[in-house]
Amino acid sequence: MEAHGSSLRRILLLSFCVAGIWAAYIYQGVLQETLSTKKFGEDGKRFEHLAFLNLAQNVICLVWSYIMIKLWSNGGSGGAPWWTYWSAGITNTIGPAMGIEALKYISYPAQVLAKSSKMIPVMLMGSLVYGIRYTLPEYLCTFLVAGGVSMFALLKTSSKTISKLAHPNAPLGYGLCFLNLAFDGFTNATQDSITARYPKTNAWDIMLGMNLWGTIYNMVYMFGLPHGSGFEAVQFCKQHPEAAWDILMYCLCGAVGQNFIFLTISRFGSLANTTITTTRKFVSIVVSSVLSGNPLSSKQWGCVSMVFGGLSYQIYLKWRKLQRIQKKKKT
């Protein structure tokens, strides 16, 4: 009876995590698309300063992680010092900025699909630079994802979707997305290196360190450089409070979503988190297509299915590998 109650609690907790991640990031996606395509106010102006979203997100997440550390930290020390995140902070500032800027040139579904192909640069770097040999099923996953993204990019986008973009330019948009992935790869590798050197570092420490440096770099970029548009972004928000509210909600969704991701990884492992976030991306494309008026053709839906088929197969391969490792430990 006790075991039944324990498994029921785990199912309810997992359902809570799924609902939290889906709600936070799907709504954040809707807000991101709104801010990149909507014309605000009577003058019908677009919010052109999308890089400002990263600064706002950094500030909110910096404050959020500081509060979480104060509330939940047990007072222990040994985590990575704040200055160790300076290099990861650079790539974590540039990468997401490119991903958001891409929304000026390609639709939200196209951006989500392109950013789902993270395994491609990882495998290319692994095989070409480090000489890693991958299995045939792993290459099949990559082929499905790369083929799906490539075909989606080559297919004609509907005129309704193109009319909503600020500056339609597919090659530039996809190029920015893939550069975003490359910078993300360096960021992840640096974070892994930091946690290896400082094993007592927890998720909130990483969130605080990354967003501290992100805030510094973005403040310099937005307000310190001659071409910075920070003051223009603030002025736009003053003139259009609706945009300011959307930006605040966008940032809060990111902070709340991080909470649920940390909870999922700590209680159910990274594989469960990967599965939840992958399915969330698919649902985001469906929501964008249905609610935001970005119609996809049957061929484009075929490309989407191809990409998420490859990602699902990759998750299955990871699950099988995990099962084999656990079986070896038992024997």
TORSE-476469 format. One line per field, with one value per residue (C-alpha): residue number from 1; residue in three letters; x, y, z. Coordinates in steps of 0.2 Angstrom, whole numbers, plus 2048, in hexadecimal, padded with zeros to 3 digits. Example, Ala and Ser with C-alpha at 12.3 -4.5 7.8 and 13.67 -1.06 7.14 Angstrom:
// TORSE-476469
num <- 1;2
residu <- ALA;SER
east <- 83E;844
north <- 7EA;7FB
up <- 827;824
//
This chain:
// TORSE-476469
num <- 1;2;3;4;5;6;7;8;9;10;11;12;13;14;15;16;17;18;19;20;21;22;23;24;25;26;27;28;29;30;31;32;33;34;35;36;37;38;39;40;41;42;43;44;45;46;47;48;49;50;51;52;53;54;55;56;57;58;59;60;61;62;63;64;65;66;67;68;69;70;71;72;73;74;75;76;77;78;79;80;81;82;83;84;85;86;87;88;89;90;91;92;93;94;95;96;97;98;99;100;101;102;103;104;105;106;107;108;109;110;111;112;113;114;115;116;117;118;119;120;121;122;123;124;125;126;127;128;129;130;131;132;133;134;135;136;137;138;139;140;141;142;143;144;145;146;147;148;149;150;151;152;153;154;155;156;157;158;159;160;161;162;163;164;165;166;167;168;169;170;171;172;173;174;175;176;177;178;179;180;181;182;183;184;185;186;187;188;189;190;191;192;193;194;195;196;197;198;199;200;201;202;203;204;205;206;207;208;209;210;211;212;213;214;215;216;217;218;219;220;221;222;223;224;225;226;227;228;229;230;231;232;233;234;235;236;237;238;239;240;241;242;243;244;245;246;247;248;249;250;251;252;253;254;255;256;257;258;259;260;261;262;263;264;265;266;267;268;269;270;271;272;273;274;275;276;277;278;279;280;281;282;283;284;285;286;287;288;289;290;291;292;293;294;295;296;297;298;299;300;301;302;303;304;305;306;307;308;309;310;311;312;313;314;315;316;317;318;319;320;321;322;323;324;325;326;327;328;329;330;331
residu <- MET;GLU;ALA;HIS;GLY;SER;SER;LEU;ARG;ARG;ILE;LEU;LEU;LEU;SER;PHE;CYS;VAL;ALA;GLY;ILE;TRP;ALA;ALA;TYR;ILE;TYR;GLN;GLY;VAL;LEU;GLN;GLU;THR;LEU;SER;THR;LYS;LYS;PHE;GLY;GLU;ASP;GLY;LYS;ARG;PHE;GLU;HIS;LEU;ALA;PHE;LEU;ASN;LEU;ALA;GLN;ASN;VAL;ILE;CYS;LEU;VAL;TRP;SER;TYR;ILE;MET;ILE;LYS;LEU;TRP;SER;ASN;GLY;GLY;SER;GLY;GLY;ALA;PRO;TRP;TRP;THR;TYR;TRP;SER;ALA;GLY;ILE;THR;ASN;THR;ILE;GLY;PRO;ALA;MET;GLY;ILE;GLU;ALA;LEU;LYS;TYR;ILE;SER;TYR;PRO;ALA;GLN;VAL;LEU;ALA;LYS;SER;SER;LYS;MET;ILE;PRO;VAL;MET;LEU;MET;GLY;SER;LEU;VAL;TYR;GLY;ILE;ARG;TYR;THR;LEU;PRO;GLU;TYR;LEU;CYS;THR;PHE;LEU;VAL;ALA;GLY;GLY;VAL;SER;MET;PHE;ALA;LEU;LEU;LYS;THR;SER;SER;LYS;THR;ILE;SER;LYS;LEU;ALA;HIS;PRO;ASN;ALA;PRO;LEU;GLY;TYR;GLY;LEU;CYS;PHE;LEU;ASN;LEU;ALA;PHE;ASP;GLY;PHE;THR;ASN;ALA;THR;GLN;ASP;SER;ILE;THR;ALA;ARG;TYR;PRO;LYS;THR;ASN;ALA;TRP;ASP;ILE;MET;LEU;GLY;MET;ASN;LEU;TRP;GLY;THR;ILE;TYR;ASN;MET;VAL;TYR;MET;PHE;GLY;LEU;PRO;HIS;GLY;SER;GLY;PHE;GLU;ALA;VAL;GLN;PHE;CYS;LYS;GLN;HIS;PRO;GLU;ALA;ALA;TRP;ASP;ILE;LEU;MET;TYR;CYS;LEU;CYS;GLY;ALA;VAL;GLY;GLN;ASN;PHE;ILE;PHE;LEU;THR;ILE;SER;ARG;PHE;GLY;SER;LEU;ALA;ASN;THR;THR;ILE;THR;THR;THR;ARG;LYS;PHE;VAL;SER;ILE;VAL;VAL;SER;SER;VAL;LEU;SER;GLY;ASN;PRO;LEU;SER;SER;LYS;GLN;TRP;GLY;CYS;VAL;SER;MET;VAL;PHE;GLY;GLY;LEU;SER;TYR;GLN;ILE;TYR;LEU;LYS;TRP;ARG;LYS;LEU;GLN;ARG;ILE;GLN;LYS;LYS;LYS;LYS;THR
east <- 800;80E;817;807;806;818;816;806;80F;81D;810;807;818;81D;80C;80F;820;81A;80B;817;824;817;80D;81C;826;817;810;822;822;811;818;828;81F;813;822;82A;81B;80E;80C;809;7FE;7F5;805;807;819;823;82E;83E;84A;848;85A;852;848;858;85E;84C;84D;85E;859;849;852;861;855;84B;85A;861;850;850;861;85C;84D;853;866;86C;87A;887;896;8A1;897;8A0;8A5;89A;8A9;8AB;89C;8A3;8A7;897;88E;895;88F;87E;87C;880;877;865;866;869;85B;84E;855;851;83E;840;844;83B;82B;82A;827;836;841;83B;83F;850;855;84F;85D;86B;871;878;886;889;88C;896;8A2;8A3;8A7;8B2;8BB;8BC;8BB;8AB;8A3;890;884;879;869;871;875;863;85D;868;863;850;853;85E;853;843;84B;853;843;838;844;843;830;826;820;80E;80B;801;810;81D;812;814;827;830;83E;83B;84C;84C;85F;863;856;85C;86E;86B;862;871;87E;872;875;888;889;87D;889;898;88D;888;899;8A0;892;897;8A9;8A4;899;8A7;8B4;8A7;89C;892;88B;878;86C;868;87B;87C;86D;873;885;87F;871;87D;889;87B;874;885;889;877;877;888;881;870;875;888;88C;888;87C;873;860;85D;856;84B;844;840;838;82D;828;823;818;811;80E;806;817;81F;813;816;829;826;81B;828;836;82B;827;839;83D;82F;833;845;83D;834;843;84E;840;83E;851;853;844;843;854;859;851;840;843;849;839;82E;837;838;825;822;82B;81F;810;817;817;805;800;809;801;7EF;7EE;7FB;7F6;806;7FE;809;806;805;817;81D;814;81D;82D;828;824;834;83E;834;835;848;848;83C;847;856;84D;849;85B;860;853;85A;86C;866;85D;86D;878;86B;86B;87E;87E;871;87B
north <- 800;80C;808;80B;81C;820;81D;827;836;834;833;843;84C;847;84E;85E;860;85C;869;876;874;874;883;88E;88B;889;89A;8A1;89C;8A5;8B5;8B3;8B2;8C0;8CC;8C8;8CA;8D5;8E7;8F1;900;90C;90F;8FD;8FC;8EB;8E8;8E7;8E5;8D3;8D2;8DB;8CC;8C3;8D1;8D1;8BE;8BF;8CC;8C2;8B1;8B9;8C0;8AF;8A4;8B0;8AE;89B;89A;8A4;89A;888;888;87F;88B;87F;885;87E;883;88B;89E;8AA;8B0;89E;8A1;8B0;8A6;89C;8AC;8B3;8A5;8A4;8B6;8B5;8A5;8A8;8BA;8B2;8A6;8B4;8BF;8B1;8B4;8C4;8B9;8A8;8A2;89B;889;88A;891;883;876;87D;87E;86C;866;868;856;85B;867;85C;84C;856;85D;84C;842;850;857;849;83A;833;824;824;815;813;817;827;82C;828;834;841;83E;83F;850;857;852;858;869;86B;866;872;880;87D;87B;88B;894;89B;8AD;8B0;8AB;8B5;8C5;8C4;8C4;8D4;8D0;8BF;8B7;8A4;8A1;8AF;8A8;896;89C;8A5;896;88A;897;897;884;886;892;888;879;883;889;878;871;87F;87C;86A;86F;87A;86D;860;86C;871;862;86B;877;876;87C;88C;891;88E;898;8A7;8A7;8A5;8B3;8BF;8BF;8BF;8CF;8D7;8D3;8D8;8E8;8ED;8E7;8F0;900;902;900;90D;902;8FC;8FD;8FB;90D;90B;8FA;902;911;905;8FC;90D;911;900;8F8;8E9;8E5;8E7;8DB;8CE;8D0;8CE;8BE;8B7;8B9;8B2;8A3;89F;8A0;895;889;887;883;874;86E;86E;864;858;854;852;846;83D;840;849;83C;840;853;850;847;854;863;85A;857;869;86F;865;86C;87D;87B;875;884;890;889;888;898;8A4;8A1;899;88C;87D;873;860;85F;86A;860;851;859;85D;84B;846;851;84C;839;83B;843;836;828;831;831;81E;81A;824;81A;80A;80F;814;803;7F9;803;800;7EE;7ED;7F5;7E9;7DA
up <- 800;805;7F4;7EA;7F3;7F0;7DD;7DC;7E4;7D7;7C9;7D0;7D2;7C0;7BA;7C3;7BB;7AA;7AC;7B3;7A5;797;79E;7A2;791;785;78C;78B;779;775;77E;774;764;769;76D;75C;751;759;755;765;768;75C;753;74F;754;755;764;75A;76A;76C;774;783;787;78C;798;7A0;7A1;7A9;7B6;7BB;7BC;7C6;7D3;7D3;7D5;7E3;7EC;7EA;7F1;800;803;7FF;802;811;813;80D;802;7F5;7E6;7D7;7DA;7D0;7C5;7BE;7B3;7A9;799;799;79C;78C;781;78B;787;774;771;777;770;75E;761;766;757;74B;74E;744;735;737;73F;751;74C;740;74F;75B;74E;74A;75C;75F;754;762;75F;74E;753;762;757;74A;757;760;750;747;756;763;758;761;758;758;755;746;750;756;744;73F;74D;746;734;738;742;735;726;72F;733;721;718;723;71F;70C;70C;708;717;717;712;722;72C;722;724;737;736;738;72B;723;71F;721;71E;72B;738;737;737;747;74F;74B;752;761;763;760;76F;779;777;77E;78C;791;790;79B;7A8;7A8;7AB;7B9;7C2;7C0;7C9;7D6;7DA;7E7;7DB;7D9;7CC;7D5;7D6;7C3;7C0;7CB;7C3;7B1;7B3;7BC;7AE;7A1;7AA;7A9;797;791;79B;792;781;783;78C;78B;779;76C;762;772;771;784;786;777;77E;78F;786;77B;78B;793;783;782;793;78B;784;795;79D;790;793;7A6;7A3;797;7A4;7B2;7A7;7A4;7B7;7BC;7AE;7B5;7C6;7BE;7B4;7C4;7CD;7BF;7BD;7D0;7D2;7C2;7B9;7A9;79D;7A4;7A2;790;78C;793;78B;77A;77A;780;770;766;76F;76D;75A;75A;766;75A;74B;752;75E;756;744;73D;732;72D;71D;71D;717;725;732;72A;72D;73F;742;73B;747;756;750;750;762;769;762;76A;77B;779;776;785;78F;789;78D;79F;7A1;79C;7A8;7B7;7B3;7B3;7C4;7CB;7C5
//
